[in-house]
């Protein structure tokens, strides 16, 4: 089934949107002062060195989680920090693209990420970002949520 789906013309367009979104997110993050390990991205994900913001990946992951933004702490090449608190985070765009988000939303998400990581101890800021993230998520429900809504209305 997965191969059959991948052969459809709309899958190629979806793949292009995933990469366009990743590039937009990466560019906005880089413009905001974080370092992208590969200097950018040619695929669906990016590895971000958060040490220019004077934090580690563990705090970055926890802060973004409190904001409603999912990422993973991740070691970067030649990382001198410990594996449980590495220098980086890994971000990807397939789930956001599947929800229908585009490059404008990626730039907004990058701005939230940068604001949160510059002030990880500011509970008020984190809560504000969490509300803004929730508002955006409501505009782009997950596909299963749309199916459930149709089923519950029809069923």
Protein Blocks (a to p, Z undefined) as FASTA:
>chain_A
ZZmmmmpmklmmmmmmmmmmmmmmmmmmmmnopacfkopafbfbdcddfklnopafklmm
mmmmmnopacdddddehiabdfklcfbdcddfklmmmnopafklmmmmmmmmmmmmmmmm
lmklmmmmmmmmmmmmmmmccfklmmmmmmmmmZZ
